[in-house]
């Protein structure tokens, strides 16, 4: 039974990560006003519209931030955590699950952005086919974070250290924000449940 639970956990992590990834990327692309005619944007909009459009009627956007998408990604991570806890430890309190899902969402966004920064750095070294639809999206998603850092740094020998600074900031946020929030959610979740 232990092996079946592990296999189920892997499948849950995989499928929920894909679903959350689609929603998070859509929210981020809308936030930076990515080109709607890009085929990747069209694909993300097409597969997420059936769920997001009805939800948007209940939860309006705030400026360029799609609050409905954020809530949906958080809810998916909450369900994912509930399923994993049900397989392993038993269900914690809803308040604990809500905080854990929030920590998971922040950590997920940080991880997505970290991957995009790394891909952008690799593309800058090896060159990239600018005609591929993913290339402008990577630049559009990362430039709003890199540009303010680049403006404050003087380039040393033409090297751009803004990606390194940003990756360090992500690591610090993971350690100083996400990890304590996750610990708090776990402590809150097991309080009074008899788990642990």
Number of C-alpha atoms within 10 A of each C-alpha: 6 9 8 10 14 14 12 15 18 12 12 16 16 11 12 17 17 11 16 22 17 18 28 22 19 22 22 20 21 17 15 16 13 18 16 13 10 14 13 15 19 14 14 17 19 10 13 16 13 10 13 18 14 11 16 15 10 9 15 13 14 9 8 13 16 21 17 23 27 19 17 18 25 24 17 19 26 22 16 20 23 20 17 20 15 13 16 13 11 16 19 23 18 14 13 22 25 21 21 26 25 22 23 21 23 17 21 20 17 19 16 14 21 19 14 17 24 14 14 19 15 12 14 10 8 7 10 12 9 9 8 11 15 15 15 14 20 19 16 18 21 18 17 11 15 19 13 11 17 16 10 9 13 13 12 8 6 7 8 16 15 21 21 14 15 18 18 13 13 19 17 12 15 19 13 11 15 22 16 13 20 20 15 15 24 18 17 20 21 18 14 10 12 8 12 8
